[in-house]
Amino acid sequence: MGRRLFIAGNWKMNKTASEAADLVSKLKTEIGAAAGKVTVAVCPPFTALDRVCGILKGSNIAVGAQNLSDKASGAYTGEVSASMLLDLGVRYVIVGHSERRQYYGDTNEIVNKKAKFAISAGLLPIVCVGETLQEREAGRMKDVITTQFKGCLGNFTKEEILKTTIAYEPVWAIGTGKTATPAQAQEVHALIRSMLSGVFGADLAEQIIIQYGGSVKADNSKELMGQKDIDGALVGGASLDPAGFAKLIINAIG
């Protein structure tokens, strides 16, 4: 079956609220009619979500958050709950990004809890998996991806997995300028779809969106997303330039 491409921009810790407002205002113009042919989302920092949601309300560009708490409310200083995000108009939330794993200790168990909580609250999670350069060079890519898949998604119900996007992000290709070749990326995407099929059945596995993330740019988006099991991209730095991000999207569907 044909899966609709889903391209999301992860802004990380960049852009003030005013800068974010300017970026998405330009992005709406730059993307134009292409936004109706592909699912597009932007994921600003928490401080810009309110402004961005207001500007993009009623448009073909959705808004996502970069993280959330696995708790509903309470004495959790510095955390942001699902209900707070939903109240702003947020639809998606990134869970388990490699930077959250590396710098803030998000384990597979924590990622699982956050993703399940997001779904139960009404958000759609983008769950990230990926191996480091050392793990790939040691021939452990398959083991690492399998462990992350089982730990993050293995106990999902069919209803939960249908609301989930998976993002394969080779850690060695994030922000480095290095990009997995289309063949390398497709190999891992096919592995993930095979695991989905093993747990949830082949028909359901064919419905799940699997994004690629790792130095995706306008000049490589078409070839990457032309692969059989690559259904979009989770874009980092290239999503901070409205013209460049729009070109990446337009090239991908062209």
Order of alpha helices (4+ residues) and beta strands (2+ residues): beta-alpha-beta-alpha-beta-alpha-beta-alpha-alpha-beta-alpha-alpha-alpha-beta-alpha-alpha-beta-alpha-beta-alpha
